[in-house]
């Protein structure tokens, strides 16, 4: 269950754009899912624990809005690309967080 190279490259691009603040994802804590909705596509990443293999796993769903085709990909902790998807999931999860500006408070106590 390894991701195809095209999908790994896409995940890297999404991660960079998310980290730079260009993309804002919706995070659903109850479902352990992050979702990105754009004009061209909808992407969802779902985290779950696989009790059979006893590892964490991600399921990626990509919907191409142009032709309404849906694609599914997955990875788990047994594969190197799990770390890439995990980094994207974490970045996406925090992309719509509003954090306080600490300014001088941090400088005084940090």
Residue frames as qw, qx, qy, qz and C-alpha x, y, z in Angstrom:
[[0.000, 0.888, 0.461, 0.000, 0.00, 0.00, 0.00],
 [0.431, -0.342, 0.094, 0.829, 2.63, 2.48, -1.07],
 [0.306, 0.812, 0.203, -0.453, 1.69, 5.78, -2.68],
 [0.711, 0.510, 0.268, 0.403, 2.44, 6.28, -6.38],
 [0.489, -0.096, 0.015, 0.867, 5.20, 8.81, -7.13],
 [0.018, -0.509, -0.363, -0.780, 2.69, 11.27, -8.65],
 [0.529, -0.732, -0.375, -0.210, 0.69, 11.26, -5.41],
 [0.682, -0.415, -0.187, 0.573, 3.82, 11.60, -3.22],
 [0.329, 0.170, 0.154, 0.916, 4.86, 14.65, -5.26],
 [0.259, -0.635, -0.392, -0.613, 1.35, 16.13, -4.90],
 [0.658, -0.649, -0.359, 0.132, 1.43, 15.53, -1.11],
 [0.583, -0.199, -0.070, 0.785, 4.81, 17.34, -0.89],
 [0.094, 0.369, 0.268, 0.885, 3.41, 20.31, -2.83],
 [0.462, -0.689, -0.420, -0.367, 0.31, 20.45, -0.65],
 [0.690, -0.507, -0.298, 0.421, 2.46, 20.32, 2.47],
 [0.424, 0.000, 0.042, 0.905, 4.65, 23.21, 1.27],
 [0.123, -0.481, -0.341, -0.798, 1.62, 25.33, 0.31],
 [0.594, -0.665, -0.437, -0.115, -0.09, 24.55, 3.63],
 [0.656, -0.375, -0.220, 0.617, 3.03, 25.40, 5.65],
 [0.276, 0.100, 0.128, 0.947, 3.41, 28.69, 3.79],
 [0.176, 0.419, 0.474, -0.755, -0.20, 29.64, 4.61],
 [0.246, 0.143, -0.518, -0.806, -1.57, 29.38, 1.06],
 [0.528, -0.228, -0.729, -0.370, -4.00, 26.58, 1.93],
 [0.365, -0.237, 0.549, -0.714, -6.47, 26.36, 4.79],
 [0.374, -0.090, -0.906, -0.174, -7.95, 22.99, 5.56],
 [0.666, -0.434, 0.019, -0.606, -11.00, 21.97, 7.57],
 [0.208, 0.235, -0.904, 0.291, -10.20, 19.66, 10.50],
 [0.759, -0.351, -0.211, -0.506, -12.83, 17.30, 11.93],
 [0.143, -0.491, 0.769, -0.383, -11.53, 16.04, 15.26],
 [0.765, -0.040, 0.468, -0.442, -14.34, 13.53, 15.77],
 [0.907, 0.403, 0.053, -0.106, -13.66, 11.86, 12.42],
 [0.596, -0.484, 0.439, 0.467, -9.84, 12.30, 12.55],
 [0.590, 0.501, 0.486, 0.406, -10.09, 13.85, 9.08],
 [0.085, -0.575, 0.104, 0.807, -8.74, 16.90, 7.30],
 [0.530, 0.591, 0.582, 0.179, -10.35, 18.20, 4.12],
 [0.132, -0.415, 0.241, 0.867, -9.34, 20.67, 1.46],
 [0.471, 0.655, 0.592, -0.007, -11.93, 21.98, -0.97],
 [0.151, -0.396, 0.316, 0.849, -10.76, 23.92, -4.02],
 [0.555, 0.491, -0.076, -0.667, -12.38, 24.92, -7.28],
 [0.518, 0.437, -0.665, -0.314, -10.74, 21.98, -9.07],
 [0.608, 0.012, -0.791, 0.066, -10.66, 19.21, -6.49],
 [0.650, -0.612, 0.160, -0.422, -11.67, 17.99, -3.03],
 [0.555, 0.302, -0.728, 0.266, -9.13, 16.10, -0.94],
 [0.707, -0.592, 0.119, -0.369, -9.71, 14.30, 2.35],
 [0.432, 0.350, -0.779, 0.291, -7.16, 12.54, 4.53],
 [0.786, -0.479, -0.057, -0.388, -8.52, 10.21, 7.20],
 [0.131, 0.465, -0.815, 0.319, -6.39, 8.78, 9.99],
 [0.872, -0.301, -0.037, -0.384, -7.29, 5.52, 11.69],
 [0.303, -0.492, 0.811, -0.092, -5.65, 2.72, 13.60],
 [0.732, 0.191, -0.552, -0.351, -5.62, -0.58, 11.72],
 [0.690, -0.452, 0.458, -0.332, -6.34, -3.25, 14.36],
 [0.980, 0.199, 0.024, 0.005, -5.42, -6.10, 12.01],
 [0.697, 0.464, -0.243, 0.490, -1.89, -4.87, 11.23],
 [0.574, -0.693, -0.254, 0.355, -1.70, -2.91, 14.51],
 [0.427, -0.043, 0.142, 0.892, -0.41, 0.27, 12.84],
 [0.195, 0.662, 0.202, -0.695, -1.62, 3.79, 12.16],
 [0.425, 0.291, 0.688, 0.511, -2.98, 4.29, 8.64],
 [0.191, 0.483, 0.012, -0.855, -4.05, 7.12, 6.37],
 [0.450, 0.483, 0.716, 0.225, -6.71, 6.91, 3.68],
 [0.020, -0.387, 0.180, 0.904, -6.59, 9.64, 1.03],
 [0.427, 0.604, 0.671, 0.040, -9.61, 10.45, -1.13],
 [0.099, -0.328, 0.278, 0.897, -9.19, 12.74, -4.13],
 [0.443, 0.652, 0.607, -0.097, -12.21, 13.99, -6.10],
 [0.237, -0.029, 0.408, 0.881, -11.51, 15.62, -9.45],
 [0.298, 0.553, 0.451, -0.634, -14.35, 18.14, -9.83],
 [0.251, 0.424, -0.473, -0.731, -13.87, 18.46, -13.59],
 [0.511, 0.086, -0.744, -0.421, -14.90, 14.90, -14.39],
 [0.730, -0.390, 0.161, -0.538, -16.31, 13.85, -10.98],
 [0.828, 0.132, -0.534, 0.110, -13.84, 10.97, -10.75],
 [0.575, -0.727, 0.284, -0.245, -12.85, 9.85, -7.27],
 [0.666, 0.393, -0.591, 0.229, -9.51, 8.22, -6.42],
 [0.753, -0.634, 0.086, -0.151, -8.43, 6.41, -3.26],
 [0.566, 0.482, -0.563, 0.361, -4.91, 5.91, -1.89],
 [0.731, -0.665, -0.001, -0.153, -3.57, 4.69, 1.39],
 [0.484, 0.472, -0.612, 0.410, -0.46, 4.17, 3.45],
 [0.756, -0.632, -0.145, -0.091, 0.39, 2.94, 6.91],
 [0.381, -0.842, 0.383, 0.022, 3.29, 2.99, 9.34],
 [0.846, -0.101, 0.451, 0.265, 4.99, 0.12, 7.52],
 [0.616, 0.568, 0.290, 0.463, 5.79, 2.38, 4.54],
 [0.443, -0.126, -0.054, 0.886, 8.19, 5.32, 4.22],
 [0.030, -0.407, -0.336, -0.849, 5.53, 7.61, 2.69],
 [0.437, -0.670, -0.596, 0.066, 3.52, 7.41, 5.94],
 [0.422, -0.444, -0.193, 0.766, 5.76, 10.16, 7.37],
 [0.084, 0.107, 0.356, 0.924, 5.02, 12.44, 4.41],
 [0.340, -0.543, -0.594, -0.486, 1.25, 12.04, 4.77],
 [0.527, -0.586, -0.500, 0.359, 1.55, 12.42, 8.53],
 [0.310, -0.235, -0.028, 0.921, 3.42, 15.73, 8.11],
 [0.132, -0.278, -0.454, -0.836, 0.73, 16.97, 5.69],
 [0.463, -0.583, -0.654, -0.136, -2.04, 15.83, 8.05],
 [0.469, -0.513, -0.373, 0.614, -0.45, 17.71, 10.97],
 [0.159, -0.088, 0.161, 0.970, 0.08, 20.86, 8.89],
 [0.256, -0.394, -0.593, -0.654, -3.47, 20.69, 7.55],
 [0.473, -0.579, -0.647, 0.153, -4.86, 20.13, 11.05],
 [0.368, -0.551, -0.247, 0.707, -3.22, 23.33, 12.30],
 [0.290, 0.257, 0.395, 0.833, -3.79, 25.43, 9.16],
 [0.210, -0.669, -0.378, -0.605, -6.98, 27.07, 10.42],
 [0.571, -0.535, -0.461, 0.418, -5.87, 27.48, 14.04],
 [0.034, 0.864, -0.035, 0.502, -5.81, 30.97, 15.46],
 [0.719, -0.245, -0.399, 0.513, -2.97, 31.27, 17.96],
 [0.228, -0.954, -0.123, 0.151, -2.35, 34.22, 20.28],
 [0.502, 0.672, -0.248, 0.485, 0.51, 36.56, 19.53],
 [0.742, -0.496, -0.301, 0.336, 2.88, 36.24, 22.47],
 [0.217, 0.877, -0.096, 0.419, 5.25, 39.10, 21.62],
 [0.023, 0.659, -0.532, 0.531, 7.04, 40.37, 24.70],
 [0.817, -0.377, 0.234, -0.368, 5.39, 37.80, 26.95],
 [0.977, 0.142, -0.082, 0.135, 7.39, 35.03, 25.30],
 [0.470, 0.617, -0.354, 0.523, 10.61, 37.03, 25.43],
 [0.328, -0.637, 0.401, -0.571, 10.14, 37.62, 29.16],
 [0.790, -0.288, 0.431, -0.328, 9.23, 34.04, 30.10],
 [0.934, 0.343, -0.086, -0.043, 10.76, 31.96, 27.30]]
